Amino acid sequence: MSLDLYLGFIAATLILCVMPGPVVTWLVACGIAQGPRAALTGLAGTTAALSTHMILTVLGLAPLLAALGPWADALKLIGAAYLVFLGVQAFRAPYEDPHLPNAKRGHSDGWTLFRRGYLISVTNPKTLVFYAAFFPQFISPDAAAGPQLVILAITFITVSTLSDGTFALAAGKLAPYLKGKRAQMLRNKIMGSALVAAGVTLALSRR
């Protein structure tokens, strides 16, 4: 793989990552609601899911998943429904007194945040189909495809994690300024609506 080809892949990946989707929307909501640490825990879950997708892509399972047809759509709908569920929960969330302990304010623990992040990201098979079409464009025919795919997969994970992490941390930094009752209720409505919209968009999107 030439340097020009590799730099082109990095640039294309960065452009894709800075366009917010369901994962970024959830991470931002998580960061605003619970702060930077919670957002980073959720990011660990989404990164683990992305790593799962990359492994499947490198192993050549993406074309198989694309051939599953209705089953792939069913998996996509599960992920969309989960996003809508989280959005409704956020929209209906009551005021949380910032002076109470986290346990009494309904904050999710680390494992719950990690699991939610993983499920939101891993249940979208559309990404696997996309990777199967996107990666070959940057594979040089003059060298073995396997090692090149590994390099591209690692690069994609790195760029995606840094990009999503930036969104998550920026949202987390805003958390201290959104603790008042009025601001918090408005935040819940906006984040809940955004998550529901992301879920509906995911459900209606074509493979």
C-alpha positions in Angstrom: 0.0 0.0 0.0 1.4 3.4 -1.0 1.7 6.3 1.4 -0.7 8.4 -0.7 -3.3 5.6 -0.6 -2.9 5.3 3.1 -3.2 9.0 3.7 -6.3 9.1 1.5 -7.8 6.4 3.7 -7.2 8.4 6.8 -8.7 11.5 5.3 -11.8 9.6 4.1 -12.2 7.9 7.5 -11.9 11.2 9.4 -14.6 12.7 7.2 -16.9 9.8 7.8 -16.3 9.9 11.6 -17.0 13.6 12.1 -20.5 13.2 10.6 -22.5 12.4 13.8 -24.6 9.2 13.7 -26.4 7.1 16.4 -23.1 6.3 18.3 -22.0 9.9 18.5 -25.5 11.1 19.5 -25.6 8.6 22.3 -22.1 9.4 23.5 -22.9 13.1 23.6 -26.1 12.4 25.5 -24.2 10.3 28.0 -21.5 12.9 28.4 -23.9 15.7 29.1 -26.0 13.6 31.5 -23.1 12.0 33.5 -19.9 13.8 32.6 -16.6 12.9 30.8 -15.9 9.7 32.7 -19.3 8.1 31.9 -18.9 9.2 28.2 -15.4 7.5 28.0 -16.9 4.3 29.6 -19.6 4.3 26.9 -16.9 5.0 24.3 -15.1 1.9 25.4 -18.2 -0.1 24.6 -18.7 1.4 21.2 -15.0 0.9 20.4 -15.3 -2.8 21.4 -18.2 -3.1 19.0 -16.2 -1.4 16.3 -13.4 -3.8 16.9 -15.8 -6.7 16.5 -16.9 -5.3 13.2 -13.3 -4.9 12.1 -12.5 -8.5 13.0 -15.5 -9.7 11.0 -14.6 -7.5 8.1 -11.0 -8.7 8.0 -12.1 -12.3 8.2 -14.3 -11.8 5.2 -17.7 -12.2 6.9 -19.2 -8.9 5.7 -20.3 -10.4 2.3 -22.0 -13.3 4.1 -23.9 -10.9 6.4 -24.9 -8.8 3.4 -26.4 -12.0 1.8 -28.5 -12.7 4.9 -31.1 -10.1 3.7 -34.1 -9.9 6.0 -32.0 -11.1 9.0 -29.6 -8.2 8.6 -32.6 -5.9 8.6 -34.0 -7.5 11.7 -30.7 -6.9 13.5 -30.7 -3.3 12.4 -34.2 -2.8 13.7 -33.2 -4.2 17.1 -30.4 -1.6 17.4 -32.9 1.1 16.2 -35.5 0.1 18.8 -32.9 0.1 21.6 -31.9 3.7 20.6 -35.6 4.7 20.7 -36.0 3.0 24.1 -33.0 5.0 25.5 -34.4 8.2 24.0 -37.8 7.7 25.6 -36.1 7.1 28.9 -34.0 10.2 28.6 -37.0 12.3 27.5 -39.1 11.2 30.5 -36.2 11.3 33.0 -37.1 13.3 36.2 -35.0 16.1 37.7 -31.8 14.7 39.4 -30.6 16.7 42.3 -26.8 17.1 41.7 -26.2 17.2 45.5 -27.5 13.6 45.9 -25.2 10.5 45.5 -25.0 9.0 42.1 -26.9 5.9 43.1 -29.9 8.0 44.2 -29.8 10.1 41.0 -30.3 7.1 38.7 -26.9 7.2 37.1 -25.8 4.2 35.2 -22.8 2.2 36.4 -19.8 1.5 34.3 -20.9 -1.9 33.1 -24.3 -0.7 32.0 -22.7 2.2 30.1 -20.2 -0.2 28.4 -23.0 -2.7 27.5 -25.2 0.0 26.1 -22.4 1.4 24.0 -21.6 -2.0 22.7 -25.2 -2.9 21.8 -25.9 0.4 20.1 -22.9 0.1 17.9 -22.7 -3.7 17.2 -26.4 -4.1 16.2 -26.0 -2.1 13.0 -25.1 -4.5 10.2 -25.2 -1.7 7.7 -21.7 -0.7 8.9 -20.3 -4.1 8.0 -21.7 -3.9 4.5 -20.2 -0.4 4.2 -16.8 -1.6 5.4 -16.9 -4.4 2.8 -17.4 -1.8 0.1 -15.2 0.9 1.5 -12.0 -0.9 2.4 -11.2 -2.5 -1.0 -10.9 0.9 -2.5 -7.7 1.4 -0.6 -6.2 -2.0 -1.1 -3.2 -2.1 -3.4 -3.3 -5.0 -5.9 0.5 -5.2 -5.8 0.5 -6.7 -2.3 -1.3 -9.3 -0.2 -4.8 -8.0 0.8 -4.8 -9.6 4.3 -2.0 -7.5 5.9 -3.4 -4.3 4.3 -6.8 -5.0 5.7 -5.4 -5.4 9.2 -3.6 -2.0 8.9 -6.7 -0.3 7.6 -8.9 -1.9 10.3 -6.5 -0.7 13.1 -6.3 2.7 11.6 -10.1 3.0 11.3 -10.5 2.0 14.9 -7.9 4.6 16.0 -9.4 7.5 14.0 -12.9 6.6 15.0 -12.1 6.3 18.7 -10.3 9.7 18.7 -13.1 11.4 16.8 -15.9 9.9 18.9 -13.9 10.6 22.1 -13.6 14.2 21.2 -17.3 14.6 20.9 -17.9 12.7 24.1 -15.4 14.7 26.2 -16.7 18.0 24.8 -20.2 17.1 25.8 -18.9 15.9 29.2 -17.3 19.3 29.8 -20.7 21.0 29.4 -22.2 18.8 32.1 -21.4 21.1 35.1 -23.3 24.0 33.3 -26.4 21.9 32.8 -27.2 20.9 36.4 -30.0 23.4 37.1 -33.5 22.0 37.1 -34.7 24.0 34.0 -31.5 23.3 32.1 -31.5 19.7 33.0 -35.1 19.1 32.0 -34.5 20.9 28.7 -31.3 18.8 28.2 -33.3 15.6 28.8 -35.9 16.6 26.2 -33.3 17.5 23.6 -31.1 14.4 24.1 -34.1 12.1 24.3 -35.5 13.6 21.1 -32.1 13.2 19.4 -31.8 9.6 20.4 -35.3 8.8 19.2 -34.6 10.6 15.9 -31.4 8.6 15.5 -33.2 5.3 16.1 -36.0 6.1 13.7 -33.4 7.2 11.0 -31.5 4.0 11.5 -34.7 2.0 11.2 -35.8 3.7 8.0 -32.4 3.7 6.4 -31.8 1.3 3.5 -29.1 -1.3 3.6 
